[in-house]
Amino acid sequence: MNQVYRNGQKLLRGAYTQYTPSGKALFERAGAYHKEPKQGDVVYFYSSRMGRVRHVGAVVSVKKDGIRYTIETVEGNTSEGNIFDRNGGCVAKKRYSFTLSEVGGLYRVNGFGTPAFGKDTCSVDEFVKTLLAEVGYIEKASNKDLESKTANPGTADYTKYGKWYGGNGLYWCQQFISWCAFKACQNHLENVVKNQWVKQTDGWHYKDDAGKDVKGQWLEIAGRWYVFDEAGRAISKWFKAGDEWYYLNPGDYAMLAGQWVTVDGHSYYLEKTGVMAVSAYVKGDSGMYHWVDESGKWQPDRDTKALGLDAYDVAE
């Protein structure tokens, strides 16, 4: 199961479904089912004949005039025009007007489930855009031309949504919502910034190939090493890992190595590995060796050319 698939499940509060009562129950269990509509909500419709919700769509716009709400929806397995239809065979836009006292109970509009929109799933706009792009799709007579909006029209409940879900030939309004959730999350993941630096209010972050912040680890980028804290911020200046100190360039956050740095008036040597040298000599120009003490600071009064190599460590 890939990440996009899981993200779509998360968006719908836990799972993809093809049975409308199951879809509604997911929102109820998550505490995300309510009477007042918002753009991006999943709307469930009640059937007095069946005594349960039996149709579903998603809200693409909301207008309020006094106590009355007017919503536009996109629904699968419905018909064109504003006549309510739960088996009309196409994806179409609908419009409904009501007050909040006319939501729930035995009223047609039963309630609204709010998906888990976010960075790991998709935005409201991305979900709405996905829904609107499907308007005009017509169900097929057979398992042919499923990707085409209008080819092979029929009344056998064959759709690309059912093929994706694994249940063609069935009522498909809830399959349609499930597919749109998956597709919106897929589009979101494809469109997010990947493998790039991003400046945020708390500092510089790096997005990995899934578009997520690199957190709490070292990462080699373009041949240079960087380290990120648990919030995903690139660390600069001194950084301690275990018993060893490293220095990250404040200018570009890259680890410095094989060179001297001067910090707060003191000079330190960073070995080829980036580790700060301690209690060792560092070979300099003209055969001079420079001593760094246990705190890594250079002590010039101990510089020497007559070094007993068997008695002292020499940093590289």
C-alpha positions, 0 to 999 in steps of 0.5 A: 500500500503506497503513501498516496493511497494511505493519505486518501484514506486519512482524508476520508477519516480512515478508509475508502468505502462504497457503502454510504452508511459506512462513509458517514460512520467514519466522519461520525467516529472522528467527531467530524460530522455536523449540520453546517456546510463548509466548502470541501465537506462530504454531504450525505443524503437521507432516504425515508424509504430506506431509513438510512443515508443512501446517496453522497456528494461533496460541497464545492461552494457555500452561500449564506443568506440570513439563516438559509444556506445554498450549496453547490455539490458534485455528485457521482451516479446522479443526473444533470439538472437539479432533480435529486437522483441517486442512480442517474449515471453521471457526475454532475453539479447540484444545488440545494437550499435549506436552513440548519433546522432542515438538516438531519432527522428525516430531511433529505440533507442528513449532514456534512462530514469534514475531511482531514485536510492538511499537508499530509493529505490535500487542501480544500481547493485541491479536493474541489478542483478534483471533483469539478474536473469529473463533471460530465463523466457518464457511466459505461455499458461495459468495461470498455473506455472507462477513462473516457468521459462520454464514450460507451455510455450505458446503464450498467454501472461500469466506471473508472471509479469502480475499476479503481475501487475493485467493485464495478457494476455497483451503485457508485456515488460513494466510490466516486468520493473515495476515488476523488479523495485518492486523486486529490491526495495524489495530485497534492503529493505530485505538486508539493516541493520535493528535494528543495530548500524552503525558507519558512518563518522559523528557518530553512527546511529541506523537502525530501523526495516525498515533499516532507521536511527532513527532521532529526538527522544528517543529510548529504545534499549536492556533496555537502553535509547538513543536519536538521533538528526535530522540527526540520530546521537546518542547524547552523554554528555548533552542533554536538553529536554524542561526544563530538562537535561539528560546525555548520556554516552560518552562511549556508548551513553546510558542515565545514571540514578540513579547515580552521574556523574562528568563533567568538575570538577563538580558533578551532580546527575541523578535521576532514570528517567535520569533527572538531579536533581536541587535545591534538596537534594540527599540522600547519604551514612551514612544518609548524604544528598547532596545539588545540586543547580539550575544548578545541581552542588553539593555544598558540603558545604551544606551537612547535616544529619539534613534535614527538609524533609518538607522544601526541595525536595529530589531527587530519 
